[in-house]
Amino acid sequence: MKYINRILKINLLLIVAATLIIASCNKGLEQFTETPVVPPNGNALGETIAATSTDSLYYRLITKAGLVATINNKAATYTMFVPDNNAMKVFINAISGGKIPLQAPDAVFSGFISAYIPASTAVGIVSYNIASQSLLSANIPGTFPNLQYPTILNPAPSVSALLRLTTFPSTRNGAWLNNVPLTAVDMAAANGVIHHTALVVTPPQRFLWNRISTDTGLTYLKAAINRADSGTASPGTLYGALLNIGANLTVFAPTDAAFRATLTGAIYKALVAAGYPAGGDTFNTASALASSPTVFSNPALFGVLTAQTVKGIVVYHLFGNKAYTNNFPTTTTYYPTLLNGAIPTHPGVGLTAVFGVPFVSAATVKGVGNATAANIIINASPLLPDPVGTSDQNYLNGILHKIDQVLLPQ
C-alpha cells in the first residue's frame, strides 16, 4: 500500500497551550486619564429571558445554576443559546424517564428543575450554551468544518484555569449549534444576543477513547488503535490523542462487522499470494483468522498487519477537527484526513449528506480505495446521546460517527 508505507511520522496531538506573560520595565508607568464606562441601555440578557414567558423554564435553570448575575453583567458581552419551554419540556421528559409527561403544567416542570436537577448540572448546561462574545447570526460562518467558539464552561479547572469547552455554531445547510437547529435568532439584549435552539444542547462528558474502549461494537477499532500504537512512545500515540482534552477530532468508526469483512478479504489475498490455493478452504481460514479483534495481536499476521500499515488505516478515519453531519456538503466533496499529515497530496475522503426535516437523514463517507461509499449509521431517532447513539456523538475532544465499511486510502 504505497500511501501507507510512506508514512514517516504523524503528529496527532493537538495541544491547548495557554501562556501568561508578565513584562516589567525600569521606568515609571505613564499615567492616563480613564474614560468612565457607561453601561449599555436596556435589559440585560437575564432580564430579557426573564421577561420572555416562553423562556421561563430555562430561566429557572439559569437561576438553579446561580448564573443570573453573570448574564446580567452589562460590563460583559455574551451570546446565549436558549431552548424555549417546549424544548425544555422534551429535555425534562427524557431525563425523568417519562415520569414528567409533556402535557404537564409548566409549574410541574419548573418544580422538577428546582428539586431534581443538581446545581452542578445546571451550571454545566447553561455555561456550555454561553459564548463569551456577541455573535449575530449574520456573523456565524457557513464554512466547513465550522469554526469553534469558546464557551464560559471550564471542564477541567485543575488542568488549566484558561481551559474552555467550545461549541460550533454554523449557518451551513441552515442555522445550527453543533447539530441542533436554531429556531429563532438575534433577540437583542443590552449585553449580547440570544438565539433559540430546538432542543437543549448539553455539554460532553467523556473522551473519544472512553467510547471506543467500552463500546462492544467497536472492539476491532480499539484493537487496531492498540496495534498502531505498538512501539510508539507517548506523546505521539493515537491513544493519547483520543484522550487529549485539547484535541478536536472526528472519528469515522467502522463497526466490528465492517472490520471483519475487510480483514477477511485482506488476509485471504495475502494467503493466496503466499501460495495457499484459491477457494473455499483458504477463505475459511482467512475468515477464522479475522473472526476476533485478536487478529491485530496475532504474531503470525504481523507481516500483513504491520503497525505502520494499521496506523495508516486508522488515521485515514480521522479528521483534525469536529465535523457534524449537518455541516457535510450535499454533493460529494473530498476533505483531508490526518493521513494528509504524512501524504499532503492524498485526496482524503468524500463526504455527502442528505437532509430530512430538519435533521440529516443519510450521510456517507467515501474512501479512495472503496468501490462504494460507507454509510454513516444515522441515529435511530434524532440526537441520541452517548453511549447509545451512532452519529454525531459529541465528546470532550471530538465527534464520532459509526460507519459500515473500513475506509481504504488506495
Residue pairs with C-beta under 8 A, 6 or more apart in sequence:
1 309
1 312
1 409
1 410
2 410
3 312
3 339
3 343
3 346
3 409
3 410
4 308
4 309
4 311
4 312
4 313
4 409
4 410
5 308
5 309
5 312
6 342
6 343
7 308
7 311
7 312
7 339
7 342
7 343
8 342
9 236
9 342
10 311
10 315
10 338
10 339
10 341
10 342
11 236
11 341
12 236
12 237
12 238
12 240
12 241
12 247
12 315
12 318
12 338
13 235
13 236
13 240
13 241
13 244
13 246
13 247
14 241
14 244
14 246
14 247
14 248
14 249
14 320
15 244
15 246
16 160
16 163
16 245
16 246
18 160
18 162
18 163
37 75
39 74
39 75
39 190
40 74
40 190
40 191
41 190
42 188
42 189
42 190
43 51
43 189
43 190
44 71
44 72
44 73
44 74
44 189
44 190
44 191
45 71
45 72
45 78
45 80
45 189
45 190
45 191
45 192
45 194
46 59
46 62
46 67
46 68
46 69
46 71
46 72
47 72
47 189
48 187
48 189
48 194
49 55
49 58
49 59
49 62
49 71
49 80
49 82
49 194
50 59
52 187
54 84
54 85
54 86
55 82
55 84
55 85
56 85
56 106
56 110
57 85
57 88
57 89
57 92
57 106
57 109
57 110
57 113
58 82
58 83
58 84
58 85
58 88
60 110
60 113
60 114
61 88
61 113
61 117
61 122
61 125
61 126
62 68
62 71
62 122
62 126
64 113
64 114
64 117
64 119
64 122
65 119
65 122
65 123
65 125
65 126
65 127
66 119
66 123
67 123
67 126
67 127
67 130
70 76
70 152
71 78
71 80
71 130
71 191
71 192
72 191
73 191
74 190
74 191
75 191
76 132
76 191
77 132
77 133
77 134
77 191
77 192
78 130
78 131
78 132
78 133
78 134
78 152
78 191
78 192
79 130
79 131
79 133
79 134
79 135
79 149
79 192
79 193
79 194
79 195
80 129
80 130
80 131
80 192
80 193
80 194
80 195
81 129
81 130
81 131
81 167
81 169
81 177
81 182
81 194
81 195
81 196
81 197
81 201
82 129
82 194
82 195
82 196
82 197
83 91
83 196
83 197
83 198
83 199
83 200
83 201
84 183
84 196
85 106
85 109
87 197
87 198
87 199
87 200
88 109
88 200
89 100
89 102
89 104
89 109
90 102
90 199
90 200
91 199
91 200
92 100
92 109
92 112
92 113
93 100
93 101
93 102
95 117
96 112
96 116
100 108
100 109
100 112
113 122
123 153
124 153
124 202
124 203
125 200
125 201
125 202
125 203
127 151
127 152
127 153
127 203
128 151
128 153
128 165
128 167
128 201
128 202
128 203
129 151
129 167
129 177
129 197
129 201
130 151
130 152
130 153
131 149
131 150
131 151
131 152
131 167
131 169
132 150
132 151
132 152
132 164
133 149
134 192
134 193
135 149
135 169
135 193
136 185
136 186
136 193
137 171
137 175
137 182
137 185
137 186
137 195
140 169
140 170
140 171
140 175
141 147
141 170
141 171
142 170
142 171
142 172
143 172
144 172
144 323
144 327
144 328
144 329
144 335
145 250
145 319
145 321
145 322
145 323
145 327
146 168
146 169
146 170
146 172
146 324
146 327
147 168
147 169
148 166
148 167
148 168
148 248
148 322
149 166
149 167
149 168
149 169
150 164
150 165
150 166
151 164
151 165
151 166
151 167
152 164
153 164
153 165
153 203
154 160
154 161
154 163
154 164
154 165
155 163
155 165
155 203
155 245
155 396
156 163
156 245
157 163
159 245
163 245
165 203
165 204
165 396
166 248
167 177
167 178
167 201
168 176
168 177
168 178
168 322
168 324
168 327
169 175
169 176
169 177
169 195
170 176
170 324
170 326
170 327
172 326
172 327
173 326
173 327
173 328
173 330
173 353
173 355
174 181
174 182
174 326
174 358
175 181
175 182
175 185
175 195
176 182
176 324
176 326
176 327
177 195
177 197
177 201
178 201
178 324
178 392
178 394
179 324
179 325
179 326
179 359
179 383
179 392
179 394
180 197
180 198
180 199
180 201
180 383
181 197
181 198
181 358
181 359
182 195
182 196
182 197
182 198
183 196
183 197
183 198
184 195
184 196
185 195
185 196
186 193
186 195
187 193
187 194
187 195
187 196
188 194
198 358
199 383
202 385
204 386
204 394
204 395
204 396
205 386
205 396
206 386
206 395
206 396
207 242
207 243
207 245
207 395
207 396
207 397
208 242
208 243
208 249
208 251
208 395
208 397
208 398
208 400
209 239
209 242
209 243
210 395
211 218
211 386
211 387
211 393
211 395
211 400
212 218
212 221
212 222
212 225
212 242
212 251
212 253
212 400
213 222
214 387
215 387
217 255
217 256
217 402
218 253
218 255
218 256
218 402
219 256
219 293
220 254
220 256
220 259
220 260
220 263
220 293
220 295
220 296
221 253
221 254
221 259
221 314
222 293
223 293
223 294
223 295
223 296
223 297
224 259
224 296
224 310
224 313
224 314
225 238
225 239
225 242
225 314
226 239
226 296
226 297
227 296
227 297
227 305
227 307
227 310
228 238
228 307
228 310
228 311
228 313
228 314
228 315
229 237
229 238
229 239
229 307
229 311
230 307
231 307
232 307
234 240
238 311
238 314
238 315
241 247
241 249
242 249
242 251
242 397
242 398
243 397
244 397
245 396
245 397
246 397
247 397
247 398
248 320
248 321
248 322
248 397
248 398
249 318
249 319
249 320
249 321
249 322
249 397
249 398
249 399
250 318
250 319
250 321
250 322
250 323
250 398
250 399
250 400
250 401
251 317
251 318
251 398
251 399
251 400
251 401
252 317
252 318
252 349
252 365
252 374
252 376
252 401
252 403
252 407
253 317
253 400
253 401
253 402
253 403
254 262
254 317
254 374
254 402
254 403
254 404
254 405
254 406
254 407
255 377
255 402
255 403
255 404
256 293
257 404
258 374
258 403
258 404
258 405
258 406
259 290
259 293
259 406
260 290
260 291
261 405
261 406
262 405
262 406
262 408
263 289
263 290
263 295
264 283
264 286
264 287
264 289
264 290
265 286
266 304
267 286
267 289
267 290
267 295
267 301
267 304
268 282
268 283
268 286
268 287
270 304
271 282
271 285
271 286
272 278
272 282
276 282
276 285
289 295
289 298
289 300
289 301
295 301
295 305
296 305
296 310
298 305
312 339
312 342
312 409
313 406
313 407
313 408
313 409
315 337
315 338
315 339
315 341
316 337
316 338
316 339
316 349
316 367
316 407
316 408
316 409
317 337
317 407
318 337
318 338
319 335
319 336
319 337
319 338
320 338
322 398
322 399
323 335
323 351
323 399
324 392
324 399
325 353
325 360
325 363
325 376
325 378
325 391
325 392
325 401
326 353
326 355
326 359
326 360
326 392
328 351
328 352
328 353
328 360
328 363
329 351
329 352
329 353
330 352
330 353
330 354
330 355
331 352
332 350
332 351
332 352
332 364
332 366
332 373
333 350
333 351
333 352
334 347
334 348
334 349
334 350
334 351
335 348
335 349
335 350
335 351
336 346
336 348
337 346
337 348
337 349
339 346
339 348
339 409
340 346
340 348
346 368
346 409
347 368
349 365
349 366
349 367
349 368
349 407
350 364
350 365
350 366
350 373
351 363
351 364
351 365
351 366
352 363
352 364
352 366
352 373
353 360
353 362
353 363
354 360
354 361
354 362
354 363
355 361
359 382
359 383
360 378
360 391
361 378
362 375
362 376
362 378
363 375
363 376
363 378
363 391
363 401
364 373
364 374
364 375
364 376
365 373
365 374
365 376
365 401
365 403
365 407
366 372
366 373
366 374
366 407
367 374
367 405
367 406
367 407
367 408
367 409
368 408
368 409
368 410
369 407
369 408
369 409
369 410
370 405
370 407
370 408
372 405
373 405
374 403
374 404
374 405
374 406
374 407
375 403
375 404
375 405
376 390
376 391
376 401
376 402
376 403
377 390
377 391
377 401
377 402
377 403
377 404
378 390
378 391
379 389
379 390
379 391
379 392
380 390
383 389
383 392
384 390
385 393
386 393
386 394
386 395
390 401
390 402
391 401
391 402
392 399
392 401
393 399
393 400
393 401
